[in-house]
Amino acid sequence: MKVETVTGPALLPHVSALARLRGAVFAEWPYLYQSPPGEEERYLRHYIEGEGAAIILARDGVEIVGAATCQPMAATHGPVRACFEAAGRNPTDYAYFGESVLLPAYRGQGIGVAFFAAREAHAASLGLPCSTFCAVVRNVNDPRRPASYTPLDGFWGKRGYTHHPELSCVFDWTEIGDGKPSPHALSFWIKQLGRDRPGALPPGHPSQAPT
């Protein structure tokens, strides 16, 4: 296995493989995302062309089996920025981790930990003092939830992330089996990347507010 950080035009040869990977993993619970034709390729161009953006690739030989994204929040989706601005938080303080997708056969082998380490290193290289991501909010009693599903809250907590349910945004997408998009709430997890590093946030900054 090889995990590497790739940026800019170097991502172009991998667009088709990444599009298939995203479509396959996000079709699973809890997202149940039905990808429109061509949408994944259009979405990935955002990371190829965006300043400061990166995708962490996990490869088994030449096959891409996982990927995780990172970019300055100031350059990401409007609803994400608006959520933080409305809460009095400056988007320019944050790296936004858009997604982490990994084929089932490769889970539980430390690749998710490597994804976080690589994204946080990339965020630090950009001088961003905090990192954040959001996860879809689902009803624990949803009958579609697989009996074998294990929430990732504990994993994220071990990586140093704190849940901030007061921070949430809404994205529309079409679920598997539905004929039209519907709204989905997502809430945020935040980590301060290090007080000892130059540019880190001082104590009392809104980014350190308790849940």
N, C-alpha and C positions, 0 to 999 in steps of 0.2 A: 504494500500500500504506500502511496505517496500523497502527501497533502501539501499544496502549494498555493501561494497568493498570485493571482493573475489580474492584470489591469489593461485597460485600453484596447487597442487593436489586436493584442495578443489573444483576446477572448473570441475573436471572430471565427476561428476554425471550430469552436466548441458550441456555437449557438444552437445548432440542431439537436445535439446531444443534451444540452442543458434544458432546452424546451421540452423534450420528451421526459426528462427526469422530473422537472417541475410538475408537468401534467400528471404523471403517474403518482407521485407522492401526495400532491394536494388533492387528488381524488379520494384519498383515504379520510377517515375520521381523524380529527374533528372538523376539517375544512369542507370536505365533500364538494370540492371546487370543480366545476365543469369548464374547462378551458375553451374559449372560442377559437376557431381556426385562425392561425397566424398571430394570436395575441401574445403568446409566450415569446416569440421572436421579437415582436415590437417592444415588449417589456424589457428584454435583455439588452436591447440597444441603449437603454437608459444607463446601464452600467458600463457599456463600451465607450460611450461618448461623455459620460459625466465626470467632471473634475473631482479627483479624490476618491472615486468609486473603485471597488475591487470585488472580485469573486474568488472565494477560496475553493479550490477544486480538490476532491478526493478521487484518486485513480487506483484501480486495480489493473496493473499493466497499462494498457492504453485506454481502457474503458473508464469513463467517468461514472462513478457510482454515488457521488454525493457532491453537494455544493452549498456554500453559504455566502451571503452578500453583506457588504458593508459600504456605507457612504456617509458623507456629512449630512446631518439632518437638514441643514439649510438648503440642500439640493434635492430633497426627496419629496414625497407626495404631499400635496396641499393639506389634506385632513390631518396628517401627522404633525406638521408644523403648526397648524392652527390650534390643535389640542394643547400643545406646549405653550404657545403664545397666550392663549386664553387663561392658562394657569399661572402666568407671570414668569415662565421659564424661557430662557433665550435659546432658540434652536441652534445657534452657532456654538453652544457649549457641548453639543452631543454628536456622537456617531450613531447612526441608525442602522441596525442589523435587520434587513428586510425579511430574510427567510433562511432556514437551514433545512435542507432536504437530503435524505439518505435512503437508499434502497433497503428494504427490510433485512436482507441477508447480511448486511454490514453493520447493523445496529448492535450496541452493547460491546463494541470493540475499542472504544476510546476515541473514535473519530469525531463525535460531537464535542468532546473536550478540546480536541485539536482545533476544531472550527472556532470555538470561542477564543482560544489563545491566539490564533492567527488574526482574527478580526480585531481583537483588542490591541494587538501589536500594530496593526495597520492604523487603527484609530489614534494610538499614541504617536505614531509617526507623523500624523497630520496635526498634532498638537491639541487634540480634542480631549478634554478632561473627563467626560462621561460617555457611557455607552448605554443604549436602550434598544428594546425591541417590543413588539406587541404580539399578543396571542388571542385567538378568537375565544369569546366567552360562550360556553355551551351549558345548557341545563344538565345537571348530573343525572337526571332521570329521563333524559331523551332516549326513547326506545331504539334509536338507531345506533346508540353508543355500544361498541363491541364489548363483550364481557371481559375480554383480555386486555382492554385498553388501560394503560397506566399513565396518568397525567405527568407532565414533566416539571411540575412545580418544585419538587425536591431536587431534581437535577439542576435547575436554574438557581435555586437557593445555594447549592454547593458551589456554584461558579461565582457567588458573591452578589447575585442580583436580588433586589427587593421588589416585591409586587406593589404597585401603586394603582389600586383599582379606581382611585379618584381621577386618574388620567385615562381617558378612553376616546376612541374615535370610531367612526362607522364607515365601512366599505360595502359596496354592493357587488355581489357576484351571483351567478346562477349555480345552484346546487345540482349534483347528479340527480337526474330524474325530473327536475323542474323545467318549466318552459320559459321562465323569465327571471331576471335578477331579483334578489331580495336583500334587505339591509342586514348587516352583521356587525355586532359590537366587538371591539377588540380592546383589551386593556394592556397597560404598559408595565414593564419591568426595567429597573434602572440600576446601574452600577457606577460608582465613582472609581475612576481608573488609577488613582493614587495621589495622596496628598503630598508626598515627597517629591513628585515629579514637577518640574517647572511648568507653570501654567495651570496647576491643579486648582480646583475651587476652594475658597476659604471656608472655614466652619461657619455655619449659618446661612450659606447660599441656598436659595430655594430648591436646588437640585438635591440637597441633603435633607429636605423636609421628611419627617416620618410619615409612614402610611397611616 
